[in-house]
Amino acid sequence: MAVHFTHLALVVMVMDLCFNRDAADEAEIKAEVKKTLQMFEDAGNTSRVKRGKYARSEERLNKAIDDLETWQGIFDPSWYLIIKAAIPQMDEELVRHSRSPGQKAISTTHSLKLALNPKLQNVPSIWLPEEGILDLTPVDIPSSPARAAQRSNGGRELVLKSIHCPNNVSITAFTKNVRELARKLSHADPFTFGLLSCKGHPSAFTFAFRMPDGYSNPKSLRSLLVERDLDHSLSDRFVIASQLAKSVGYIHTFGFVHKNVRPDNILMLKPKDGSVGHAYLVGFEHVRAAEGVTARAGDTAWERNIYRHPCRQGETPMEDYVMQHDIYSLGVCLLELGLWESFVDYAPGKSSSRTLRPSSALELSLGSRELHDPSLVKEHFRALARRALPRRMGSKYASVVETCLTCLDPDNADFGDESEFEDVDGILVGVRYIEKILMQLNTISV
């Protein structure tokens, strides 16, 4: 596979931005650190620290660090996407440097290469013994199909997610896809890819994901939206949006489509410092390799269909599933995230038997024509994004949401021409996704 010139152009552009910015920021950081250290040294010889001067220095230092993190967030997805290219010289260099001390980025890149090409390694068994799952004590995660679990004797907490083989899908093909996704996710660095590392899965098709060190108390994004939990800043909301978009992009980098991108399948894990947490994408219910055969299986549940592209709604969707359908689902989630209200609500009652109903934020009733007409609900979301998002999240965020919602429209200048994205490995879609979605989200400042 050759590297497409569009991707190379994007990489060159981002590298130029990153390296030029890094050089300036590195000089700025060094200067600020030197000033700060000098102030601490002077503080030992004087009775009063010049707090105002220190505060200004700290502010400039924090801004420089934030800018570096922003540009790293822009560069990383493009770098990992180009790793999909079969370039022997790159493979050799990754192997040579992966064991060097202090080379975490190289090590992560090498792990991704191993995930994408099992021929580069001796592949260990990804199957877990059934008794290993039975030894766990699972706890439901509110408003999520996933469960948290821990062994009775302690140990690292896990996230469990069971999946079922559809009736019209070959069990052999399904097993192959499950095993391959579990193998690839076993190489996932959660902080880099926004995907939980997979410990393995038993023969019953239950994914066992490792909880990152220092993180616990998983909550679904759905539960946070339903509760209208406002214990966060606007900046936190933009960070969650970027993390979610990154997770969707990396699922495609790993060579899979998700098919179930919605708040139920997004877990928020909180670190010990008590911040809003980190978003992780789970819920691989209808797992399929991006280049695999699609069964066109669906359902009529409105609470799931509103997250699906119009061509993928109903019991028998009109089109085969492609990566852009995940991008559309991301757009609906970003719309909810921006409004910070769930489109799906629960009628009063016991948690085990609560009835789902459209929320006031959706602005559609259960009996409305728009809710059950795929094309109308899409246009409703588009209008809602244009009307409500700019004043809450800014025009740039609203534009990103609309780009996602219209990514398969013929008149969408960024994604509309499907003939431009007919490469088997999905690199061309990935390049456009980085440029039009990830880069835009990462450069929003508050």
Secondary structure, DSSP 8 states (H G I E B T S, - for coil): ----HHHHHHHHHHHHHHHHHHHHHHHHHHHHHHHHHHHHHHHTTSSS--HHHHHHHHHHHHHHHHHHHHHHHHHHHHHHHHTTS--HHHHHHHHHHTTSTT-HHHHHHHHHHHHH-GGGS-----B--HHHHHTEEEEE-TT-S-EEEEETTEEEEEEEEE----TTS-HHHHHHHHHHHHHHHTT--HHHHSS--EEEB-TT-EEEEE--TTEEEEEEHHHHHHHT---S-HHHHHHHHHHHHHHHHHHHHTTEE-S--SGGGEEEEEETT--S-EEEE---TT-EETTS------B--HHHHTTS-GGG-BSS-SS---HHHHHHHHHHHHHHHHHT--SEEE-SS-TTT--EEE-TTTT--TT-HHHH-HHHHHHHHHHHHHHHHHHHH-HHHHHHHHHHHTTTSTT-TTT--GGGG--TT-HHHHHHHIIIIIHHHHT---
